[in-house]
Amino acid sequence: MTKRDLVLAVHDRHPDTAKKVIKTVVEHLFSELMGALERGEKITLANFGVFHVSTIPAGIKRNPLTWEESPRPAYRRVLFRSSPAFKRFLNRP
């Protein structure tokens, strides 16, 4: 599902609302989520899950063909942990 698909799905449920307004809301939502993650905040969405940022420390990487070592800079990544309710929803018969 893309952002466009999300906008169209919301518009199907709320046809009174203009697509342009829905698109703006979706874009603001994602902007706020990305901003919170950039600041290192944890995002908890009830019955969905938790997004948080993990920092991977700097280290040494190795070329698997030549075994040449080179430094790897530290980086951050986003992790997602689904809620038990979401897991039950996905695994229902």
Accessible surface in RSA format (square Angstrom, percent):
REM  Atomic radii and reference values for relative SASA: ProtOr
REM  Chains: A
REM  Algorithm: Lee & Richards
REM  Probe-radius: 1.40
REM  Slices: 20
REM RES _ NUM      All-atoms   Total-Side   Main-Chain    Non-polar    All polar
REM                ABS   REL    ABS   REL    ABS   REL    ABS   REL    ABS   REL
RES MET A   1   174.83  90.5  91.33  60.4  83.50 198.8  76.78  65.3  98.05 129.9
RES THR A   2    84.56  60.1  75.60  76.6   8.96  21.4  79.71 107.1   4.85   7.3
RES LYS A   3   108.72  53.0 100.84  61.9   7.88  18.8  66.26  59.6  42.46  45.2
RES ARG A   4   170.09  71.4 162.96  83.1   7.13  17.0  67.14  91.8 102.96  62.4
RES ASP A   5    61.01  42.7  57.01  56.7   3.99   9.4  13.65  32.1  47.35  47.2
RES LEU A   6    52.56  29.3  52.56  37.6   0.00   0.0  52.56  36.9   0.00   0.0
RES VAL A   7    12.79   8.4  12.79  11.6   0.00   0.0  12.79  11.1   0.00   0.0
RES LEU A   8    52.67  29.3  52.58  37.6   0.08   0.2  52.60  36.9   0.07   0.2
RES ALA A   9    39.66  36.5  32.96  50.9   6.69  15.2  37.58  52.9   2.07   5.5
RES VAL A  10    50.50  33.2  49.74  45.0   0.76   1.8  50.42  43.8   0.08   0.2
RES HIS A  11    38.04  20.8  37.93  26.4   0.11   0.3  17.29  17.8  20.75  24.1
RES ASP A  12   113.16  79.3  86.17  85.8  26.99  63.8  29.98  70.6  83.17  83.0
RES ARG A  13   201.41  84.6 173.69  88.5  27.73  66.0  52.60  71.9 148.82  90.2
RES HIS A  14   103.20  56.4  99.89  69.4   3.31   8.5  58.74  60.5  44.47  51.7
RES PRO A  15    92.26  67.2  74.68  68.1  17.58  63.9  74.80  61.8  17.46 108.5
RES ASP A  16   145.78 102.1 107.81 107.3  37.97  89.8  41.14  96.8 104.63 104.3
RES THR A  17    50.20  35.7  44.50  45.1   5.70  13.6  26.58  35.7  23.62  35.7
RES ALA A  18    56.74  52.2  43.55  67.2  13.19  30.0  52.86  74.4   3.88  10.3
RES LYS A  19   101.12  49.3  96.80  59.4   4.32  10.3  50.90  45.8  50.22  53.5
RES LYS A  20   166.91  81.4 159.77  98.0   7.14  17.0 107.44  96.7  59.47  63.3
RES VAL A  21    79.70  52.4  77.01  69.7   2.69   6.5  79.70  69.3   0.00   0.0
RES ILE A  22     9.92   5.6   9.19   6.8   0.73   1.8   9.92   7.1   0.00   0.0
RES LYS A  23   111.04  54.2 111.04  68.1   0.00   0.0  54.05  48.6  56.99  60.7
RES THR A  24    61.00  43.4  59.51  60.3   1.50   3.6  40.11  53.9  20.89  31.6
RES VAL A  25    91.28  60.1  89.05  80.6   2.23   5.4  90.39  78.5   0.89   2.4
RES VAL A  26     9.67   6.4   9.53   8.6   0.15   0.4   9.67   8.4   0.00   0.0
RES GLU A  27    73.64  42.3  68.99  52.2   4.65  11.1  18.35  35.5  55.29  45.1
RES HIS A  28   116.22  63.5 115.44  80.2   0.78   2.0  84.39  87.0  31.83  37.0
RES LEU A  29    93.50  52.1  88.03  63.0   5.46  13.7  92.92  65.3   0.58   1.5
RES PHE A  30    68.39  34.2  68.39  42.4   0.00   0.0  68.39  41.5   0.00   0.0
RES SER A  31    62.98  53.2  54.14  72.3   8.84  20.4  20.95  44.6  42.03  58.9
RES GLU A  32   118.01  67.8 113.92  86.2   4.10   9.8  44.20  85.5  73.82  60.3
RES LEU A  33    38.43  21.4  38.11  27.3   0.32   0.8  38.43  27.0   0.00   0.0
RES MET A  34   129.53  67.1 124.62  82.5   4.91  11.7  92.39  78.5  37.14  49.2
RES GLY A  35    17.93  22.1   0.00   N/A  17.93  22.1  16.93  46.5   1.00   2.2
RES ALA A  36    11.59  10.7  11.59  17.9   0.00   0.0  11.59  16.3   0.00   0.0
RES LEU A  37    22.59  12.6  22.07  15.8   0.52   1.3  22.46  15.8   0.13   0.4
RES GLU A  38   127.25  73.1 114.23  86.4  13.02  31.0  38.61  74.7  88.63  72.4
RES ARG A  39   152.51  64.0 115.26  58.8  37.25  88.7  71.72  98.0  80.79  49.0
RES GLY A  40    47.06  58.0   0.00   N/A  47.06  58.0  16.50  45.3  30.56  68.4
RES GLU A  41    80.78  46.4  74.68  56.5   6.10  14.5  35.94  69.5  44.84  36.6
RES LYS A  42   137.16  66.9 109.02  66.9  28.14  67.0  52.44  47.2  84.72  90.2
RES ILE A  43    18.09  10.3  15.04  11.2   3.05   7.4  18.09  13.0   0.00   0.0
RES THR A  44    92.36  65.7  65.74  66.7  26.61  63.4  54.14  72.7  38.22  57.8
RES LEU A  45    70.57  39.3  66.43  47.5   4.14  10.4  68.85  48.4   1.72   4.6
RES ALA A  46    92.99  85.5  61.99  95.7  31.00  70.5  69.62  98.0  23.37  61.9
RES ASN A  47   113.03  77.9  95.41  92.2  17.61  42.4  20.89  50.3  92.13  89.1
RES PHE A  48    79.52  39.8  79.52  49.3   0.00   0.0  79.52  48.2   0.00   0.0
RES GLY A  49     1.75   2.2   0.00   N/A   1.75   2.2   1.66   4.6   0.09   0.2
RES VAL A  50    37.27  24.5  37.27  33.7   0.00   0.0  37.27  32.4   0.00   0.0
RES PHE A  51    50.38  25.2  50.38  31.2   0.00   0.0  50.38  30.5   0.00   0.0
RES HIS A  52    63.35  34.6  63.35  44.0   0.00   0.0  37.38  38.5  25.97  30.2
RES VAL A  53    35.30  23.2   9.56   8.7  25.74  62.0   9.56   8.3  25.74  69.8
RES SER A  54    26.97  22.8  21.59  28.8   5.37  12.4   9.65  20.6  17.31  24.3
RES THR A  55    89.48  63.6  66.99  67.9  22.49  53.6  46.65  62.7  42.83  64.8
RES ILE A  56    31.23  17.8  31.23  23.3   0.00   0.0  31.23  22.5   0.00   0.0
RES PRO A  57    93.06  67.8  89.20  81.3   3.86  14.0  93.06  76.8   0.00   0.0
RES ALA A  58    69.42  63.8  45.30  69.9  24.11  54.8  45.57  64.2  23.84  63.2
RES GLY A  59    27.12  33.4   0.00   N/A  27.12  33.4  23.02  63.2   4.10   9.2
RES ILE A  60   118.37  67.4  91.12  67.9  27.25  65.7  91.12  65.6  27.25  74.0
RES LYS A  61   108.17  52.8 102.85  63.1   5.32  12.7  55.44  49.9  52.73  56.2
RES ARG A  62   117.52  49.3  93.07  47.4  24.46  58.2  23.75  32.5  93.78  56.8
RES ASN A  63    63.87  44.0  55.05  53.2   8.81  21.2  17.50  42.1  46.36  44.8
RES PRO A  64   112.12  81.7  91.79  83.7  20.33  73.9  97.35  80.4  14.77  91.8
RES LEU A  65   162.40  90.4 133.39  95.4  29.01  72.9 135.48  95.1  26.92  72.4
RES THR A  66    88.90  63.2  60.24  61.1  28.67  68.3  67.26  90.3  21.64  32.7
RES TRP A  67   169.20  67.9 156.46  75.7  12.74  29.9 135.88  72.4  33.32  54.1
RES GLU A  68   116.88  67.1 106.57  80.6  10.31  24.5  39.65  76.7  77.23  63.1
RES GLU A  69    90.00  51.7  66.16  50.1  23.84  56.8  20.33  39.3  69.67  56.9
RES SER A  70    41.39  35.0  37.41  49.9   3.98   9.2  32.70  69.6   8.69  12.2
RES PRO A  71   112.13  81.7 102.90  93.8   9.22  33.5 103.40  85.4   8.72  54.2
RES ARG A  72    74.07  31.1  72.55  37.0   1.52   3.6  26.94  36.8  47.13  28.6
RES PRO A  73    97.47  71.0  88.65  80.8   8.82  32.1  97.10  80.2   0.36   2.3
RES ALA A  74    56.48  51.9  34.03  52.5  22.45  51.1  34.21  48.2  22.27  59.0
RES TYR A  75   102.67  47.9  94.61  53.8   8.06  21.0  70.99  53.3  31.68  39.0
RES ARG A  76   122.71  51.5  95.97  48.9  26.74  63.7  40.60  55.5  82.11  49.8
RES ARG A  77   115.46  48.5 109.31  55.7   6.15  14.6  34.05  46.5  81.41  49.3
RES VAL A  78    82.54  54.3  57.27  51.8  25.28  60.9  57.27  49.8  25.28  68.6
RES LEU A  79    61.68  34.4  59.70  42.7   1.98   5.0  61.68  43.3   0.00   0.0
RES PHE A  80    86.22  43.1  52.18  32.3  34.04  88.6  52.69  31.9  33.53  96.0
RES ARG A  81   177.05  74.3 172.28  87.8   4.77  11.4  53.90  73.7 123.16  74.6
RES SER A  82    24.75  20.9  17.34  23.1   7.41  17.1   5.93  12.6  18.81  26.4
RES SER A  83    20.87  17.6  15.99  21.3   4.88  11.2  20.87  44.4   0.00   0.0
RES PRO A  84    92.70  67.6  90.15  82.2   2.55   9.3  92.25  76.2   0.44   2.8
RES ALA A  85    29.62  27.2  22.35  34.5   7.27  16.5  23.13  32.6   6.49  17.2
RES PHE A  86    46.00  23.0  44.69  27.7   1.31   3.4  46.00  27.9   0.00   0.0
RES LYS A  87   100.54  49.1  99.96  61.3   0.58   1.4  54.58  49.1  45.96  49.0
RES ARG A  88   160.88  67.5 150.94  76.9   9.93  23.6  80.99 110.7  79.89  48.4
RES PHE A  89   107.76  53.9  99.08  61.4   8.68  22.6 104.55  63.4   3.21   9.2
RES LEU A  90   113.11  63.0  84.01  60.1  29.11  73.2  86.33  60.6  26.78  72.1
RES ASN A  91   117.99  81.4  89.54  86.5  28.45  68.5  29.44  70.9  88.55  85.6
RES ARG A  92   151.86  63.8 130.88  66.7  20.98  50.0  46.20  63.1 105.66  64.0
RES PRO A  93   175.75 128.1 106.80  97.4  68.95 250.6 145.20 119.9  30.55 189.8
END  Absolute sums over single chains surface
CHAIN  1 A     7947.4       6771.3       1176.1       4813.2       3134.2
END  Absolute sums over all chains
TOTAL          7947.4       6771.3       1176.1       4813.2       3134.2
